[in-house]
Amino acid sequence: MTSCARVLLADDHAILRAGIRLLLNSQRGFEVVGEAASGLEVLALAEKTQPDLILLDLSMPGLSGLDALQVLRRLAPNTRILILTMHDDPVYLRKALKSGAAGYVLKKAADVELLTAVGAVLRGEVYVHPSMTRSLLEDLIPRGETSDEVDLWKGLSEREQEVLQLVALGHTSAEIAAKLTLSVKTIETYRARGMEKMGLTNRASLVRFALRNELISPE
């Protein structure tokens, strides 16, 4: 990010908002431009401030986060919305993504994961809490591999396959680097090269491919 990302916090728990504010303020490149304690309040603040990112809870008084989502897409069309919630039910995840959320992270996530999710969403990516990815896709993706996909996979180097499988399982570049005793930069190179060869554009498409071809299992 070349300038400060303007963030709006929307949660009815003041203590949680304060904690997130402190976390973001401890990092370079973030500016918290407002805090909302209800669904209606986040609509008003979003329209007024037009933030780069909204951290949005699903359970808020007056108007739920899911209902607010659809209105926010109209009031602040250039704003990315990251759901921060206690709900780990894939039903909520599917509804949130369908309504326009760019990411979904659980409140129990460590600080580092929240920052990872924020960074990914601000880069234009879609972020889904790793523990929910497979449960989300299990009933959405038809089983059965395709010969074209298998040929593409076989065309990857052994290291590229290894890195992509670990990415699909939800591991970060840093975790993969430590596991394979390589640098993060090297891991990201393998990841980018493998994704390009496969014609995949993001982690979600990689997970769909991996599930479809039984490279990982929906546990």
C-alpha positions in Angstrom: 0.0 0.0 0.0 1.5 3.3 -1.1 -0.7 5.4 1.3 -2.8 4.8 4.4 -5.7 2.4 4.0 -8.8 4.0 5.5 -10.6 1.5 7.7 -14.1 1.6 9.2 -14.8 -0.7 12.2 -18.3 -2.0 12.6 -19.1 -4.1 15.7 -21.4 -3.7 18.6 -18.7 -4.6 21.2 -16.7 -1.5 22.1 -13.9 -3.5 23.6 -13.4 -5.5 20.4 -13.4 -2.3 18.3 -10.8 -0.8 20.7 -8.6 -3.9 20.4 -8.8 -3.9 16.6 -8.1 -0.2 16.5 -4.9 -0.7 18.6 -3.8 -3.6 16.4 -4.2 -1.5 13.2 -2.6 1.6 14.7 0.4 -0.5 15.7 1.0 -1.2 12.0 2.1 1.2 9.3 -0.3 2.0 6.5 -3.7 2.0 8.3 -6.0 4.8 9.4 -9.2 4.0 11.3 -11.7 6.6 10.1 -14.7 5.6 12.1 -16.4 3.1 14.4 -20.0 1.9 14.2 -22.0 0.0 16.8 -25.0 -0.9 14.7 -26.0 -1.8 11.2 -27.6 1.6 10.5 -24.7 3.4 11.9 -22.2 1.6 9.6 -24.4 2.6 6.6 -24.2 6.3 7.5 -20.5 6.3 8.2 -19.7 4.3 5.1 -21.5 6.7 2.9 -19.9 9.7 4.6 -16.3 8.4 4.8 -16.1 6.1 1.7 -13.4 4.0 3.4 -11.1 1.5 1.6 -12.1 -1.3 4.0 -14.9 -2.1 6.4 -14.4 -4.7 9.1 -18.0 -5.8 9.5 -19.6 -8.0 12.2 -22.6 -10.1 11.2 -24.5 -9.8 14.4 -25.4 -6.1 15.1 -28.5 -4.4 16.5 -30.9 -2.7 14.2 -29.6 -4.2 10.9 -27.6 -7.4 10.6 -24.3 -7.4 8.9 -25.7 -9.5 6.1 -28.5 -7.1 5.4 -26.1 -4.1 5.7 -23.7 -5.8 3.2 -26.1 -5.4 0.3 -26.8 -1.8 1.0 -23.1 -1.0 1.5 -22.3 -2.3 -2.0 -24.5 0.5 -3.3 -23.5 3.2 -0.8 -19.8 2.6 -1.0 -19.1 0.6 -4.3 -15.3 1.0 -4.1 -15.1 -0.2 -0.5 -13.9 -3.7 0.3 -15.7 -5.5 3.1 -14.1 -8.1 5.4 -16.5 -10.0 7.6 -15.1 -10.4 11.2 -17.5 -12.8 13.1 -17.8 -15.5 15.6 -20.0 -17.6 13.2 -18.1 -20.5 11.8 -21.1 -21.9 10.0 -20.5 -22.2 6.2 -24.1 -21.0 5.6 -23.1 -17.6 6.9 -19.9 -17.7 4.8 -21.7 -18.5 1.6 -24.3 -15.8 2.2 -21.7 -13.2 3.0 -19.6 -13.9 -0.1 -22.8 -14.0 -2.3 -23.8 -10.6 -0.9 -20.5 -9.0 -1.8 -18.0 -9.6 1.0 -14.4 -9.8 0.0 -13.4 -11.9 2.9 -14.5 -13.8 6.0 -12.4 -14.2 9.1 -13.3 -15.5 12.6 -12.9 -13.5 15.7 -11.0 -16.2 17.3 -8.3 -15.7 14.7 -4.9 -14.6 15.9 -3.9 -11.0 15.4 -1.5 -12.1 12.6 -4.2 -13.8 10.7 -6.5 -10.8 10.9 -3.7 -8.6 9.5 -3.1 -11.2 6.8 -6.8 -11.1 5.9 -6.9 -7.3 5.9 -3.8 -7.1 3.6 -5.2 -9.7 1.2 -8.6 -8.0 0.9 -7.0 -4.6 0.3 -4.9 -6.1 -2.4 -8.1 -7.1 -4.2 -8.0 -10.8 -3.2 -10.7 -12.8 -1.5 -9.7 -14.2 1.9 -11.5 -17.0 3.7 -10.5 -18.3 7.1 -8.5 -21.5 6.3 -10.6 -23.7 8.7 -13.7 -22.9 6.7 -12.5 -23.2 3.1 -13.0 -26.9 2.6 -16.3 -27.0 4.4 -17.5 -24.1 2.1 -16.4 -25.8 -1.1 -17.3 -29.4 -0.3 -21.0 -29.1 -1.4 -20.3 -26.6 -4.2 -17.8 -28.5 -6.3 -18.6 -31.6 -8.3 -16.3 -34.5 -7.9 -14.4 -36.1 -10.7 -11.2 -35.0 -12.2 -10.8 -33.8 -15.8 -8.0 -35.1 -18.1 -7.0 -31.6 -19.1 -6.6 -30.5 -15.5 -4.6 -33.7 -14.7 -2.3 -33.0 -17.6 -1.7 -29.4 -16.4 -1.0 -30.7 -12.9 1.5 -33.3 -14.2 3.2 -30.5 -16.1 4.2 -28.8 -12.9 7.5 -29.5 -11.2 7.5 -31.6 -8.0 8.3 -28.6 -5.9 5.5 -26.5 -7.6 3.0 -29.3 -6.8 4.2 -29.5 -3.2 3.9 -25.7 -2.7 0.4 -25.5 -4.3 -0.9 -28.4 -2.2 0.2 -26.7 0.9 -1.3 -23.4 -0.2 -4.6 -25.2 -0.9 -4.5 -26.6 2.6 -4.4 -23.1 4.0 -0.7 -22.7 4.8 0.8 -19.2 4.5 4.0 -18.6 2.4 5.9 -18.2 5.7 4.7 -21.5 7.0 5.5 -23.3 3.8 9.0 -21.7 3.7 9.7 -22.9 7.2 8.4 -26.4 6.4 10.4 -26.8 3.2 13.4 -24.9 4.5 13.2 -22.3 1.7 12.9 -18.5 1.6 9.5 -16.9 1.5 10.4 -15.3 -1.8 11.3 -18.7 -3.3 7.9 -20.1 -2.1 6.0 -17.2 -3.6 7.9 -17.7 -6.9 6.9 -21.4 -7.0 3.3 -20.5 -6.1 3.1 -17.8 -8.8 4.7 -19.9 -11.4 2.5 -22.9 -10.6 -0.7 -20.9 -10.5 0.2 -19.3 -13.9 0.8 -22.7 -15.5 -2.5 -24.0 -14.1 -4.4 -20.9 -15.3 -5.6 -20.3 -11.7 -6.1 -16.7 -10.5 -6.4 -17.0 -6.7 -6.4 -19.3 -3.8 -10.1 -20.1 -4.0 -9.7 -21.4 -7.5 -6.7 -23.4 -6.4 -8.8 -25.0 -3.6 -11.6 -25.8 -6.0 -9.1 -27.5 -8.3 -7.5 -29.4 -5.5 -10.8 -30.7 -4.2 -12.1 -31.5 -7.6 -9.0 -33.7 -8.3 -8.8 -35.1 -4.8 -5.4 -33.5 -4.1 -6.8 -32.5 -0.7 -9.8 -33.8 1.2 -12.7 -31.8 2.6 -12.2 -32.6 6.2 
